[in-house]
């Protein structure tokens, strides 16, 4: 079986993540409507296990170190910016998760906080995805050798990475594509 290009794999992940971001924005847009607690819980699960647990993990544990070895700046450079934005996103998700039980129970303040954290998250992540798609991933294509790409692609598979299981990817792709 031929390995896929690792950058294309990450770009494909971005398209799935964008579907969830769009649905999160849409379903939380009307503060006077019913609060979609079950969907927010599903979105958080997707974000924690797919966007962060799988996708960001591949970037942080494989792509970014490979690029750093090839001279792409970390501190004060594009990798450092991406790592910072991953941290900001994690803080937003923690805020959503922390406030969700009270929001589910009808607490208006908690519902506002969930909406605020979600809006910040979707804004940060959309900008983050744009930077990766249009800047960092293009840099990666320019500096990675064919061998480097093959090594990365292998690191993105089940056998080399316990957090990247094909059944997990399939489950979360199905969720994103159902939105």
ZIUR-V784069 format. One record per backbone hydrogen bond with DSSP energy under -0.5 kcal/mol. NH is the residue of the N-H (numbers start at 1). CO is the residue of the C=O. E is the energy in kcal/mol with one decimal. If there is no record, write none. Layout:
nh->NH co->CO e->E
nh->NH co->CO e->E
//
This chain:
nh->9 co->5 e->-2.0
nh->10 co->6 e->-2.0
nh->11 co->7 e->-2.5
nh->12 co->8 e->-2.5
nh->13 co->9 e->-1.9
nh->14 co->10 e->-2.0
nh->15 co->11 e->-1.6
nh->16 co->12 e->-1.5
nh->17 co->13 e->-2.7
nh->18 co->14 e->-2.7
nh->19 co->15 e->-1.3
nh->20 co->16 e->-1.5
nh->21 co->17 e->-2.4
nh->22 co->18 e->-2.5
nh->23 co->19 e->-2.1
nh->24 co->20 e->-2.6
nh->25 co->21 e->-2.5
nh->26 co->22 e->-2.6
nh->27 co->23 e->-2.8
nh->28 co->24 e->-1.3
nh->29 co->26 e->-0.8
nh->31 co->29 e->-0.9
nh->33 co->30 e->-1.4
nh->37 co->35 e->-1.9
nh->40 co->36 e->-2.7
nh->41 co->37 e->-2.5
nh->42 co->38 e->-2.1
nh->43 co->39 e->-3.1
nh->44 co->40 e->-2.7
nh->45 co->41 e->-2.2
nh->46 co->42 e->-2.4
nh->47 co->43 e->-2.8
nh->48 co->44 e->-3.1
nh->49 co->45 e->-2.6
nh->50 co->46 e->-2.7
nh->51 co->46 e->-1.6
nh->52 co->47 e->-3.2
nh->53 co->48 e->-1.8
nh->54 co->50 e->-1.2
nh->55 co->50 e->-3.1
nh->56 co->51 e->-2.3
nh->57 co->52 e->-1.2
nh->58 co->54 e->-2.2
nh->59 co->55 e->-2.0
nh->60 co->56 e->-3.4
nh->61 co->57 e->-2.9
nh->62 co->58 e->-1.4
nh->63 co->58 e->-2.2
nh->64 co->59 e->-3.5
nh->66 co->62 e->-1.9
nh->67 co->63 e->-2.7
nh->68 co->64 e->-2.7
nh->69 co->65 e->-2.2
nh->70 co->66 e->-0.9
nh->71 co->68 e->-1.7
nh->72 co->67 e->-2.4
nh->77 co->74 e->-1.9
nh->79 co->73 e->-1.7
nh->80 co->74 e->-1.5
nh->81 co->77 e->-2.0
nh->82 co->78 e->-2.2
nh->83 co->79 e->-2.6
nh->84 co->80 e->-2.3
nh->85 co->81 e->-2.3
nh->86 co->82 e->-2.1
nh->87 co->83 e->-1.9
nh->88 co->84 e->-2.3
nh->89 co->85 e->-2.5
nh->90 co->86 e->-2.3
nh->91 co->87 e->-2.1
nh->92 co->88 e->-2.0
nh->93 co->89 e->-2.4
nh->94 co->90 e->-2.4
nh->95 co->91 e->-2.1
nh->96 co->92 e->-2.3
nh->97 co->93 e->-3.0
nh->98 co->94 e->-2.7
nh->99 co->95 e->-1.7
nh->100 co->96 e->-1.5
nh->101 co->97 e->-0.6
nh->103 co->99 e->-2.3
nh->104 co->100 e->-3.1
nh->105 co->101 e->-1.5
nh->106 co->103 e->-1.4
nh->107 co->102 e->-2.4
nh->111 co->107 e->-2.1
nh->112 co->108 e->-2.1
nh->113 co->109 e->-2.4
nh->114 co->110 e->-2.7
nh->115 co->111 e->-2.3
nh->116 co->112 e->-2.6
nh->117 co->113 e->-2.9
nh->118 co->114 e->-2.6
nh->119 co->115 e->-2.6
nh->120 co->116 e->-2.5
nh->121 co->117 e->-2.6
nh->122 co->118 e->-2.9
nh->123 co->119 e->-2.1
nh->124 co->120 e->-2.9
nh->125 co->121 e->-3.1
nh->126 co->122 e->-2.2
nh->127 co->123 e->-2.1
nh->128 co->124 e->-2.5
nh->129 co->125 e->-3.0
nh->130 co->126 e->-2.2
nh->131 co->127 e->-2.3
nh->132 co->128 e->-2.5
nh->133 co->129 e->-3.2
nh->134 co->130 e->-2.7
nh->135 co->131 e->-2.1
nh->136 co->131 e->-1.8
nh->137 co->132 e->-3.2
nh->139 co->135 e->-2.4
nh->140 co->136 e->-2.5
nh->141 co->137 e->-2.2
nh->142 co->138 e->-1.6
nh->143 co->139 e->-1.9
nh->144 co->140 e->-2.7
nh->149 co->145 e->-2.4
nh->150 co->146 e->-2.2
nh->151 co->147 e->-2.5
nh->152 co->148 e->-2.3
nh->153 co->149 e->-2.7
nh->154 co->150 e->-2.1
nh->155 co->151 e->-1.8
nh->156 co->152 e->-1.1
nh->156 co->153 e->-0.6
nh->157 co->154 e->-1.5
nh->160 co->157 e->-0.8
nh->161 co->157 e->-1.6
nh->164 co->161 e->-1.7
nh->165 co->163 e->-0.6
nh->169 co->165 e->-2.5
nh->170 co->166 e->-2.5
nh->171 co->167 e->-2.3
nh->172 co->168 e->-2.5
nh->173 co->169 e->-2.5
nh->174 co->170 e->-2.3
nh->175 co->171 e->-1.9
nh->176 co->172 e->-2.6
nh->177 co->173 e->-2.8
nh->178 co->174 e->-1.0
nh->178 co->175 e->-0.8
nh->179 co->176 e->-1.2
//
